[in-house]
Every structure is written in C-alpha cells, then in structure tokens.
C-alpha cells in the first residue's frame, strides 16, 4: 500500500459504521422527547432599566422548577426560572403558607447573563425584600401570584445596588 492513499472500505465496514449511527440517532431522539419542557408560569422584573422575563418550566414526567418542602414548622418554596438569564426566588414561611402570611425569609437572585455571569442578590442588602401575595394555593398543582420588591446588589460590586420590582405568576407543579 502506498503512503497517503486510503484503502477503500469493504462492504461490511460500511454497514458497521451506519449501524453505529442508528443507535446514536435513536438515543438523541429519545433524549429530546424525555426532556420536553413546558412553561407553567412566569417571573418578571425590571433591572437596570430592562424588563426581564423568565419561564418556570416542568418536564413531561412532572418535575418542576418549583420545590415546596415542609420541615417541621417551616415551609420553603424555591422557584427557579430561565429566560433572560436565570432567576431564583426562595420563600420561607413559619407554619402554613397563606395569602395573609408574611414570609419569614425571602431571597431573590437574578443572573441576567446566566449562571456564568454576575448575580444581583438580596442577600446582604440593606433593605429586606417584600412580597405581596395575591393568590397562594397549595391544593392540586398549587399556584402563587405575587408581587415583590427588593434591593439587589451586584455580586462583583456589592456597593452597586438597585431596587427591583417584579412579579411571580406560576403554578407550583405539585404532585
């Protein structure tokens, strides 16, 4: 055989390479259908003069980007959403959450550039976030509709803070 000259593939080699392609194609199609995402709600806010919007998602198997957990007398609601970067809203209620209950803890983190970018966070801000709940239902799939206001500070420059006003309007994706 001469250098630089390829040997032609035999028929069995051609069949084997196309057979290797078929399982890869099937697996990619299965993965695409397994991870189909549907929006169950939105979070919106205005930061640095820009209106931002995120989708709260759920998968076909019912897993949602909202978690509601009760540990002893505390109920925690963690909401993650994607869109104009990422947003996280964590609420902690003493006893049973209700429309009249004020959360004992609120954390709001906004990453307009996604996970790799800077975070605007309420942690350590001079003013605690507030939440105005208009609807909160833990029956069935559950739902929360609320407005929030928070002083968020830039992770890369903690002295750079801004008041952010936003809204949560989502199902909770409860089983």
C-alpha positions in Angstrom: 0.0 0.0 0.0 1.3 3.4 -0.9 1.6 6.2 1.7 -1.1 8.8 1.6 -3.5 6.5 -0.3 -6.6 5.3 1.5 -7.8 1.7 1.4 -11.4 1.5 0.1 -13.8 0.4 2.8 -15.2 -3.1 2.4 -19.0 -3.6 2.4 -19.0 -5.0 6.0 -17.1 -1.9 7.3 -19.7 0.4 5.6 -22.6 -1.5 7.2 -20.9 -1.4 10.6 -20.4 2.4 10.5 -24.0 3.0 9.5 -25.2 0.6 12.2 -23.2 2.7 14.8 -25.0 5.8 13.6 -28.5 4.4 14.2 -28.3 3.8 18.0 -26.8 7.3 18.4 -29.7 8.8 16.4 -32.3 6.8 18.4 -30.7 7.9 21.7 -30.7 11.5 20.7 -34.4 11.4 19.7 -35.3 9.6 23.0 -33.4 12.3 25.0 -35.2 15.1 23.1 -38.6 13.7 24.0 -37.6 12.8 27.5 -36.6 16.3 28.3 -39.5 18.2 26.7 -40.2 21.3 28.8 -43.4 23.2 29.2 -43.9 26.5 30.9 -46.1 26.5 34.0 -45.6 30.2 34.8 -43.5 33.3 34.6 -41.4 35.6 36.7 -40.9 39.2 35.5 -38.8 42.1 36.9 -37.2 45.4 35.9 -33.4 45.6 36.5 -31.0 48.3 35.2 -33.8 49.8 33.1 -34.5 46.5 31.3 -37.7 44.5 31.5 -36.7 40.9 32.1 -38.9 37.7 31.8 -38.3 34.1 32.8 -40.3 30.9 32.4 -40.9 28.4 35.2 -40.6 25.0 33.5 -41.8 21.5 34.1 -40.9 18.3 32.3 -43.2 15.6 30.9 -42.6 13.5 34.0 -43.9 16.3 36.2 -40.6 17.5 37.7 -40.9 21.3 38.0 -38.5 24.1 38.7 -40.5 24.9 41.8 -40.0 22.9 45.0 -42.3 23.2 48.1 -40.9 21.4 51.2 -42.2 21.4 54.8 -39.7 20.7 57.5 -41.1 21.0 61.0 -42.9 24.3 61.3 -41.3 25.8 58.2 -42.4 25.6 54.6 -39.9 26.5 51.9 -40.8 27.5 48.4 -37.9 27.6 45.9 -38.7 28.9 42.4 -36.1 28.8 39.6 -36.8 30.2 36.2 -35.0 30.6 32.9 -35.2 33.1 30.1 -33.4 36.5 30.3 -30.7 34.6 32.2 -31.8 32.9 35.4 -33.8 33.9 38.5 -34.2 32.3 41.9 -36.8 33.2 44.5 -36.7 31.5 47.8 -39.5 31.9 50.4 -39.6 30.6 53.9 -42.9 30.6 55.8 -43.5 29.9 59.5 -46.2 27.3 59.7 -48.8 27.0 56.9 -48.2 29.4 53.9 -51.3 31.6 53.2 -52.2 34.8 51.5 -52.1 36.6 54.9 -48.8 35.0 56.0 -45.7 37.1 55.6 -42.6 35.0 54.7 -40.0 35.0 57.5 -37.3 34.8 54.8 -37.1 36.0 51.2 -34.1 35.5 48.9 -34.0 36.9 45.4 -31.2 36.2 43.0 -31.1 37.4 39.3 -28.4 36.4 36.9 -29.2 38.4 33.7 -26.3 36.7 31.8 -27.0 33.2 33.1 -25.1 31.0 35.5 -21.6 32.2 34.3 -22.4 35.9 34.8 -22.7 38.2 37.8 -25.6 37.8 40.3 -27.8 40.5 41.6 -28.8 39.3 45.1 -30.9 40.4 48.0 -28.5 38.6 50.4 -26.7 41.2 52.4 -28.7 44.2 51.0 -29.5 47.0 53.4 -33.3 46.6 52.8 -35.1 43.2 53.1 -37.3 42.1 50.2 -41.0 42.3 50.5 -43.7 40.1 48.9 -47.3 40.9 48.3 -49.3 37.7 47.8 -52.5 38.0 45.8 -53.1 34.2 45.4 -51.5 31.2 47.1 -53.0 27.8 46.8 -51.2 24.5 47.8 -54.2 22.3 46.7 -53.9 20.4 43.5 -51.0 21.5 41.4 -50.8 24.7 43.5 -50.4 28.3 42.4 -48.8 31.6 43.5 -49.4 35.0 42.2 -47.5 37.8 44.0 -45.6 41.0 43.5 -42.2 41.6 45.0 -39.8 44.5 45.7 -36.2 44.0 46.6 -32.9 45.8 46.9 -30.5 43.7 44.9 -26.7 44.2 45.0 -24.3 43.2 42.3 -22.0 40.3 43.2 -19.0 41.8 41.6 -19.5 45.2 43.1 -21.5 45.0 46.3 -21.8 48.8 46.6 -23.8 48.8 43.4 -27.4 48.2 44.4 -30.7 48.7 42.7 -34.4 48.4 43.8 -36.1 45.8 41.7 -39.9 45.4 41.3 -41.2 42.2 39.9 -44.0 39.6 39.7 -44.4 35.8 40.2 -47.3 34.2 38.4 -46.9 30.4 38.3 -48.3 27.0 39.1 -46.3 25.2 41.7 -46.2 21.9 39.8 -47.2 20.0 43.0 -48.0 16.3 42.5 
